[in-house]
Amino acid sequence: AEPWTESMRKEIEEKLGIKAYDIYGLSEIAGPGVGYECEYQDGTHLNEDHFFPEILDPVTSQPVKPGETGELVFTHLTKEGMPLIRYRTKDLTALHYERCSCGRTLVRMERILGRCDDMLIIRGVNVFPTQIESVILELPEFEPHYLLTVDRINNTDRMELKVEVRSDYYSDEINK
């Protein structure tokens, strides 16, 4: 139940000879089936007949404009016993309201960017470790092992990234 990168999806598809689709769900809302990708894979269609999705600014809790990234929030529309109202998922994404190429008019959600509680603010810039990880996983020179550290030195945040170079890319030049 964790997000995957596009490179992870492609690897699964190649190795298993299948077409892999995103399915979005939360046990607090309804489990799997909150949203799903269609054959065009241009966002996850959310089942708006059961849920009202919103995107809020994670800091101000105010709605953002369509297409802007923020925290995904759901309100139950059809649950009779203990419906959730404005349930904050902590998932960061954006919503698109244009008709999909498949013809559906359900709102489409972009791939989950990360989580509000995973976001780091380094020198005023929002940094998501999941974005860094997705880049590392796409580079053939690196193993999928890395260490990301954040320190505050003289009231200035400093982020350091250490990656493990694959042995077949390793050379004596790196030792110098």
Secondary structure by P-SEA (a helix, b strand, c coil): cccccaaaaaaaaaaacbbbbbbbbbccccccccbbbcccccccccccccbbbbbcccccccccccccccbbbbbbccccccccccccccccccccccccccccccbbbcccccccccccccccbbbbaaaaaaaaaacccccccbbbbbbbcccbbbbbbbbbcccccccccccc
